[in-house]
Amino acid sequence: MEFLSQTWPWYISGFLIGLIMLVLTYFGKKFGMSSNLRSLCSIAGAGKIIPFFNFDWRAQRWNLAVIIGAMIGGFVAVNFMNDPSNVALNPQTIVQLEELGIDRPDGKILPDILFGSEALKYPKMIFILLIGGVLIGFGSRYAGGCTSGHAISGLSNLQIPSLKAVIGFFVGGLLMAHYILPLIF
């Protein structure tokens, strides 16, 4: 039972992701989280206002299971597989985070100042989260998909546009982490 109380090694998780990609490819489906958001907006009636959301979301019903699976998986990971020893950051990274005013992880995956209820106490943090959400939404629409869709589905199907998008995601993430984040905090 100890195996179920720890995070799984990369080779097990990677194998399972690869297996799911083979099944999706076999059935002619594409994986991506941003397409789920489009389906949810369509279900809510956004297609009456914005033509982008006016499509047959029922054809994407299978993909909505991904949202349910992600929520269940997140719940299981936080409540049953939360092993603080799995989060080992470089001491220099911890010092840099503390210089920015971001709390010491202490075994947590996400810092409370950014992703906990504490973030809602500060108007600056709410503004950062809202702007970040808008930029992520714009970026995933502009790139024709999100990081998971391009990195997992697109790269496994050897799509050049996905390779370009993933390179852009990584370059953007590095620029954000090293140059923009210190300016924000």
SVG drawing of the C-alpha trace seen along z (x, -y; Angstrom):
<svg xmlns="http://www.w3.org/2000/svg" viewBox="-27 -46 49 48">
<polyline fill="none" stroke="black" stroke-width="0.4" points="0.0,0.0 3.0,-2.3 3.2,-2.6 -0.2,-4.3 0.8,-6.8 3.7,-8.3 3.9,-10.0 4.6,-7.6 8.0,-7.5 8.3,-9.2 8.6,-5.9 5.3,-4.7 3.4,-8.0 5.1,-8.5 4.2,-5.0 0.6,-5.5 0.4,-8.8 2.0,-7.2 -0.6,-4.4 -3.4,-6.8 -2.0,-8.7 -1.9,-5.4 -5.5,-4.7 -6.6,-8.3 -4.6,-8.1 -6.3,-4.7 -9.7,-6.3 -8.8,-9.4 -9.0,-11.8 -6.7,-14.6 -5.9,-15.5 -5.8,-19.0 -7.2,-20.8 -8.0,-24.1 -10.5,-22.3 -12.4,-21.4 -12.7,-25.0 -14.1,-25.7 -16.6,-22.9 -17.7,-24.2 -18.1,-27.7 -20.2,-26.3 -22.4,-24.3 -22.9,-27.5 -24.2,-29.3 -21.2,-31.4 -21.8,-30.5 -24.7,-32.8 -22.4,-35.8 -19.0,-34.6 -18.9,-32.6 -15.7,-30.7 -17.8,-28.9 -20.6,-28.0 -19.8,-24.4 -21.1,-20.9 -19.7,-20.3 -21.4,-16.9 -18.7,-15.6 -16.2,-16.5 -18.1,-14.8 -15.4,-12.2 -12.9,-14.9 -15.0,-16.3 -14.0,-13.1 -10.5,-14.6 -11.8,-17.4 -13.5,-15.0 -10.3,-12.8 -8.1,-15.8 -10.3,-16.8 -10.3,-13.3 -6.6,-12.9 -5.9,-16.2 -8.0,-15.2 -6.2,-11.9 -2.8,-13.4 -3.3,-16.1 -5.1,-13.9 -3.5,-10.5 -0.1,-11.0 1.1,-14.1 4.6,-13.2 6.6,-16.4 9.9,-14.6 8.9,-14.5 9.3,-18.3 13.1,-18.9 14.1,-22.3 17.6,-23.5 18.5,-25.6 19.5,-28.5 16.0,-28.4 14.5,-28.6 16.6,-31.7 15.6,-33.4 11.9,-32.7 12.2,-34.1 13.9,-37.2 10.8,-37.7 8.5,-37.3 7.3,-33.8 7.0,-31.5 9.2,-28.5 7.6,-25.4 8.2,-23.1 6.9,-20.1 4.1,-21.9 4.0,-21.9 2.6,-25.4 3.4,-28.5 0.4,-29.8 1.1,-33.4 0.4,-32.6 -2.1,-29.8 -3.6,-29.6 -6.4,-31.5 -3.8,-34.0 -3.5,-35.2 -7.0,-36.6 -6.1,-39.0 -4.0,-41.2 -5.4,-43.2 -2.1,-43.0 -2.2,-39.2 -5.7,-39.1 -4.7,-41.4 -1.7,-39.2 -3.8,-36.1 -6.5,-37.7 -3.9,-39.1 -2.1,-35.8 -5.3,-33.9 -6.2,-36.2 -2.6,-35.9 -2.8,-32.1 -6.2,-32.0 -5.0,-34.3 -1.7,-32.3 -3.4,-28.9 -5.9,-30.3 -3.1,-32.0 -1.0,-28.8 -3.9,-26.6 -3.8,-24.7 -2.4,-24.6 0.8,-23.2 -0.6,-19.8 -2.2,-19.4 0.9,-20.5 3.5,-18.8 1.7,-15.5 -0.6,-15.1 1.1,-17.2 4.7,-16.1 3.6,-12.4 2.0,-12.9 5.3,-14.5 3.6,-17.8 6.0,-20.6 3.6,-23.4 3.5,-21.7 7.2,-21.6 7.4,-25.3 4.7,-26.0 6.5,-23.9 9.7,-25.7 7.8,-29.0 6.2,-27.8 9.6,-27.0 11.3,-30.2 8.4,-32.2 8.5,-30.4 12.2,-31.0 11.9,-34.7 9.0,-35.0 10.8,-33.2 14.1,-35.0 13.2,-38.5 9.5,-39.4 8.6,-37.7 11.3,-39.6 9.9,-42.8 6.3,-41.9 7.3,-41.0"/>
</svg>
